[in-house]
Amino acid sequence: MRLAKHLAHSGVASRRGAEAIIAEGRVAVDGETVTDPARDVTGEEAITVDGESVGGPERRVVYAVHKPAGVVSTAHDTHGRPTVVGVVPGGARLYPVGRLDADTTGLILLTNDGDLANHLMHPRYEVPRIYRAKVANPPVPDRALRALRLGIDLDDGRTAPARVRRLRPDVLELTIREGRKRQVRRMCEAVGHPVVALRRVAFGPLTLDDLAPGAHRRLTRSEVDALRAASRVPRARR
């Protein structure tokens, strides 16, 4: 198994995060610093990250979290702000699947399954995310809805077509399959209706339902299998 994959399966970071940690020279195998993420390991070696021992692969888990406003979507924050990982107590090493802005609330997933996280976020697999946006300058006209549905020219390129419903004069429901930074906010601002409040209500087959702000729950096996199917990850062996 490649070293980066081993670290991901051990819950150290996502696959990409593990590759970055290795490239920074923070990983040693049998006492030797390794900077090649493709280095093959068997799992029998003494592997350390920043001098701390890395055990074997952890049991893979996925949690749904209702992220409150003001909580950042990282495992650690240099400014001391509360993080979404801190919502789930215990010793499991988890990391968020993608990010929500600090001011955005709603459904975010935490996992130690690097393969699943990468598939869920990779644009190739087009896993949908559904957002509810309260916007300024209501009512939102039909021409703005059409523009959002066709795609919006942003500074980092044109967005893919979105599914958009007007729930109320000042509330839109948008389904996107990309994960660009602040994408929904930028799309709405581009059509003249800046976002006042934003909440993610679904990620792939999972919905926020009645999960309270700041609450979390571990996903069932069937829910994890549904996520794997949605992102085309091979079903996990049991």
N, C-alpha and C positions, 0 to 999 in steps of 0.2 A: 504494500500500500504506500502511496506517496505520503511524504511527511505532512504536507498541508492538509490532506484528507484525514490523516490520523488525528491531527490537532482538532480539526472540525468535529470529528466523531467523538473526541474526548471532551467536547464542550468548551474548548478554549476560546474559539471565535468562529465566525462563519468561514467558509473556504477562502474567500477573498481576504478577510481579516487575518486569517492564518498565514496566507502568502505574504502579507505585508509585515507581519511580526517576524517571519523567517528572514525576509529581505533586510530587515533592520538589524539582524545579527543578534536577536534576543533568544534564539533557540540553540540548544546544544544536544547532541546525540552522543551518548557515551563519553561525555566530557569535551567533545569537539564542537565548536561553533559551526553551525550549518546555515548557509544563506540560499541554498537551492531548494525551493518548495517541492521540486520533483524528486528529491532524494527518496529512495525506497527504504522503508522500515518494516520490520515484522511485528512491532509492538513489544518485543522482548527486550529492546534496548532501554537504557536509562535516558529518558528524554526530559529535558527541563526547559521552562520558559521563565526568563528573568531569574534563573537560579532555583525555581520551585519545580518540584517533580510533577510530571504529568502522568496520570494513571491511564488505565485502559479505557476503551470506549464506554461512555456513560449510557444508561438507558435513555433513549431519545424521548423527549417530552415536548409538548406544545401547550402553551397557555394563551387564553384569550384575556385581554386586559381592556377595561374601559379607561382610557387615559384621560385624566382631568386636565384642565387648562393649567399652564404653568409648570407642568412636568415635561422634562426633555426626553426625547426618544433615543437615549444612548445608555450604554452600560455604566459609564463613568462621566462625570462632568467636572471640568477643571475650575468652574466658578462656584461649585458647591450647591448647585441647584438640585432639587429632587429629580431622580431619574425613573423611567418607567420600569427598569429592572428592579428597583427597590420596592415596587408594589407587591412583588411575589416574595414572601419570606422563605427562609430556608437556605441551604447551602448549594443548591443547584446553580451551575454557571450557565446563565441564559443570556441571550442577546436578542435585540428587537429585529423583526423582519421588516426592513425599510424604516421610514421615519414619518412622524407627523410633526408639524410645526409646534412649538411650545404653546401657542394659542389655540391650536386645533385639538378638539376632543374626539373621543370615540374609540373604535375598535383597532387595536394593534396586537400583533401576535409576538410572543416570546418563545424561543426554542433553543435547544442545543443541537439541533439537526441541521448541519450546514448544507447538505444537499437539498433538503426541502426548502430552506430559506432562499438559496440561490435560484431555484426553479420558480418560486413564488414571485421573486422580484425581477427576474429576467424578462425583458420586453418580448422575447421570442415566444413565450408561452401565454402572453396576453391574459393573465389572470385579472378579472375585473375587480375594481374597487368602487364602492358606491358612497357618495357624499351627499349630505344635506347642507345647503348653503343659504343662509339668510343674507340678503344683499341690499345695498343702498339703491336709491333712486327708483323705487317701484312705481308702476308695475313694469315687469320685464316684458318688452314687446316681442312679437313673433319673430321679427328680423334678428333679434339677438339670439333667440333659441336656434334659429336656422344656422347662424354663424357658428355657434358652439357645436352643433351637430356635424357641420362640414369640416371643421378644423380651424384653429386659430394660429395666425403667424405670430410666434413669440421670438424673443431674441436668440433662443437656442434652437429655432426651427419650428416648422409647422406641427401642430398637434394632430394626432390621429382623430378621426371622427368620434364624438362622444354621444352617448345616449342621454338625452336631457328631457326632464319633465318639469313643468311649472306647477308646483303643489299649491302655492298661494301667490298673490301678486309679488311678494318679496321673498319667496322661498323656492329654490330650485333643487332638484335631485339630479345629480350628474353621475354617470357611470363611465369611468375611464379605464384604460388598460395599459397605461404608462405610469411611471413613477418619477416624473421630473420634480425638481425642487419647487415647492409652492405652486404646483401646476394649476390646481383649481382656482386659487386666488388670482393668479395671473390671467387665466382665461376669462374669468368674470370681469376683472378690471378692464381687459381689452375691449369688452363689449359695452363698457360704460356703467357697470353695476358692481362696484367693489364689494368684497365679502365683509360682512359685519360679524358673522359667527359661522364657524365651519365644524361639522361633525362627520366622521366616517361611520357609516352604519352597517357596512358589509365588506368583507374581503373574501373573494371567491365564493364558495358555498356557505360561508359562515356569516351570521348576522349578529348584531349587537344585542338585539332582543331587550330583555329587562335587566341586563347586567348594569349595576349601579356605577356611577362615577367613582373611580378608585378601586373598584372590585376586580377580582380575577377568578378564573376557573380553569382547571386543566381539561383539555379536550379529551373526548372519548376516542377509542380506537377507530370507531366508524367515522368520526369527524376528521381524524388525521388521515384516514384512507381517502375521504372525500377531497381533502386538500391535495393529497398526492395525485389523485386522478385529475383534478382541475389543472395542476401544474405539470402533469405528465411525468411524475417521479415514479419509478418502479415501486410497487407495493412492498412495504417493509416485511422482512421475515420475522416470524414470531417464535 
